[in-house]
């Protein structure tokens, strides 16, 4: 992982958590825990920033972005926890399926192992 990617992560975390905290304190949308939602979304974004775009980051980053969206919907009363969790599970399965069928590149470390003749 390049040094420049690591130096971007800390400021993004501070900006994201600060923005979430400010949105909560200003009650931009009342009864929403913005710190939690921004932290989930930022986790998804950081996966892409730190590891690049490949099959594994597509699923991992997509999971956290879905979790942020579903958490917001639950906190707004649009869905219940009974619906949020199974829907998140279904969404993760869809992401995994899309990662297999779409032309998304393999993670670089997996490609390196295959080129070296190792089994993944």
Secondary structure as UniProt FT lines:
FT   HELIX           3..25
FT   TURN            26..31
FT   HELIX           34..51
FT   HELIX           55..75
FT   TURN            76..77
FT   HELIX           81..101
FT   HELIX           108..115
FT   TURN            116..117
//
